């Protein structure tokens, strides 16, 4: 969980400093991939009862919002 969530933040930072539009979109897609991996990880943790649904609701919501933001940034970059 830590790896995918930190990776998405680091790749977003790289996208902000990208030299070309293609490079920016590529890094944003990597960020999106890592955010989706984080969402899958949260879902797994609930299914195996590591964490309760109540504890993860806000994290899932925030992750979903970040996914939507990145998808919008990718669409607007093209």
Secondary structure, DSSP 4 states (H G I P E B T S, - for coil): -HHHHHHHHHHHHHHHT-SSHHHHHHHHHHHHHHHHHHHHHHHHHHHTTSS-HHHHHHHHHHHHHHHHHHHHHHHHH-
